[in-house]
Amino acid sequence: MSDRQNAINTITSFLKDENKRILLVRGYDNDAKLNAIISCLNREFNKGIIRTSSMADISTQIYFAFKEKYLPDKVKSTTNYRLGRMTVNISSYATKTRTNLRGDEYTFTLYHPVQTVLDDPKRYTEFLKDLNKSESSKIILSTTNEWSIREWDIEKHVDEVFFYSVENDNPEIMSNLRNNGAIQ
């Protein structure tokens, strides 16, 4: 089984599990990770919320994940966007935006990326408060720059952790990270 198929199976299983609400998706291939997450959400949900640390970067991150321009260069928290068959609202969890939707039982919330708050105690506390206020039925946290994260306390606040391995699908990433000393 490919790494991608394993990720899709794991994420889909989480989305269908009524006893689990929060999933942390770790791994080194940021584009593949985001692609798998959004693809699975697109199969299960009609609407959702993407909470990001950088409104300026989210359009580019989704473009790199899908190699298709789904979003305009500049996204606004006051606008809903079509992403596949879903309608999504995008807002920042790092800044105070006017529209901070909390979701409901029919929505998901994707926090992407989350690494910028994990090693900053003040921001991390605020992030946990934001996370706990979400009323979405499913919440997925996605990391980037995984090798830079030193503190993994977030794993205590989620129902499941999945590491998206790329050993089979993209061994070049693993080789580059090892050669650069980013990982062992």
C-alpha positions in Angstrom: 0.0 0.0 0.0 1.3 3.5 -0.8 1.9 6.1 1.8 -0.8 8.2 0.4 -3.4 5.4 0.5 -2.4 4.6 4.0 -3.0 8.3 4.9 -6.3 8.4 3.1 -7.4 5.2 4.9 -6.4 6.6 8.3 -8.0 10.0 7.8 -11.2 8.5 6.4 -11.4 6.1 9.4 -11.0 9.0 11.8 -13.7 11.0 10.0 -16.2 8.1 10.3 -15.3 7.3 14.0 -18.0 9.0 16.1 -15.8 8.6 19.2 -12.9 10.7 17.9 -13.0 14.4 17.3 -9.5 15.8 17.0 -6.7 14.3 14.8 -3.1 15.6 14.6 -1.5 14.8 11.2 2.3 14.9 11.4 4.8 14.2 8.6 7.5 15.7 6.4 5.8 16.0 3.0 3.6 19.1 3.6 2.0 19.1 0.2 1.0 15.4 0.2 -0.3 15.8 3.7 -2.5 18.8 2.9 -3.7 17.1 -0.3 -4.7 13.9 1.5 -6.5 15.8 4.3 -8.5 18.1 2.1 -9.3 15.3 -0.3 -10.8 13.2 2.5 -12.7 16.2 4.0 -14.1 16.9 0.5 -15.6 13.4 0.4 -17.2 13.6 3.9 -18.2 17.3 4.3 -20.1 20.0 2.3 -18.8 22.9 4.4 -16.0 23.6 6.8 -13.5 26.1 8.3 -9.8 26.4 7.6 -8.0 28.2 10.5 -4.5 29.2 9.5 -1.6 31.0 11.0 -1.0 33.1 7.8 -3.8 34.3 5.6 -1.2 35.4 3.1 0.2 31.9 2.6 -2.9 29.6 2.6 -3.7 30.1 -1.1 -0.2 29.1 -2.1 -0.1 26.1 0.2 -3.3 24.8 -1.3 -2.0 25.4 -4.8 1.2 23.5 -4.1 -0.8 20.6 -2.6 -3.1 20.3 -5.6 -1.2 22.0 -8.4 -4.4 23.8 -9.2 -5.5 27.3 -8.3 -8.6 26.8 -6.1 -8.3 30.1 -4.2 -7.5 33.7 -5.2 -4.1 35.0 -4.2 -5.6 37.0 -1.4 -8.2 35.3 0.8 -10.5 37.2 3.2 -12.1 35.9 6.3 -15.4 37.5 5.3 -15.7 35.4 2.1 -16.6 31.8 1.6 -14.7 29.8 -1.0 -15.4 26.7 -3.1 -12.7 24.1 -2.5 -13.7 21.0 -4.4 -17.4 20.4 -3.6 -17.1 22.1 -0.2 -17.7 25.7 0.9 -15.0 26.8 3.3 -14.4 29.9 5.4 -10.7 30.7 6.0 -9.6 32.7 9.0 -6.6 33.2 11.1 -6.2 31.6 14.5 -3.0 33.7 15.0 -4.6 37.1 14.7 -8.0 38.4 15.8 -10.2 38.4 12.7 -13.7 39.7 12.6 -15.1 36.3 11.5 -14.1 33.5 13.8 -16.6 30.8 13.0 -16.9 28.1 15.5 -18.6 25.5 13.3 -21.3 23.0 14.2 -22.0 19.3 13.9 -22.1 19.5 10.1 -18.7 21.2 9.7 -15.0 20.4 10.0 -12.3 22.7 11.1 -8.8 22.3 9.7 -6.0 24.1 11.6 -3.1 24.4 9.1 -0.3 24.9 9.8 0.0 24.6 13.6 3.8 24.4 14.2 4.2 28.2 14.8 2.3 28.0 18.1 3.5 24.7 19.5 6.8 26.1 20.9 5.5 29.5 22.0 3.9 29.1 25.5 1.7 32.2 25.3 0.5 31.6 21.7 0.0 27.9 22.5 -2.3 28.6 25.5 -4.4 30.9 23.2 -4.4 28.2 20.5 -5.7 25.6 23.0 -8.5 28.0 24.0 -9.4 28.6 20.3 -9.4 24.8 19.7 -11.6 24.2 22.7 -14.2 26.8 21.5 -14.6 25.0 18.1 -18.0 23.3 17.8 -17.2 21.4 14.6 -17.8 17.7 14.6 -14.2 17.0 13.3 -11.1 18.9 13.9 -7.8 18.2 12.1 -4.5 19.8 13.0 -1.7 19.7 10.4 1.9 20.5 10.9 4.6 21.9 8.6 8.3 22.3 9.2 7.9 19.2 11.5 11.6 18.9 12.2 11.6 22.4 13.9 9.0 21.4 16.5 10.6 20.7 19.9 7.5 20.4 22.1 4.7 17.9 21.4 2.4 18.7 24.3 -0.4 19.0 21.7 -0.5 15.2 21.4 -2.1 15.2 24.9 -5.1 17.2 23.5 -6.0 15.1 20.5 -7.8 11.8 20.1 -5.5 10.4 17.5 -2.0 11.2 16.0 -1.1 10.1 12.5 2.4 10.3 11.1 2.2 10.6 7.3 5.2 8.6 6.2 6.8 9.3 2.8 9.4 6.6 2.9 7.8 4.8 0.0 6.1 7.6 -2.0 8.8 10.3 -1.7 12.0 8.9 -0.3 13.9 11.9 -1.7 12.4 14.1 1.1 13.6 11.7 3.8 17.0 11.5 2.2 17.3 15.3 2.0 16.2 15.8 5.6 18.7 13.2 6.8 21.6 14.7 4.7 20.8 18.2 6.0 20.8 17.0 9.6 17.1 18.0 10.1 16.2 14.5 11.2 18.2 11.4 12.3 
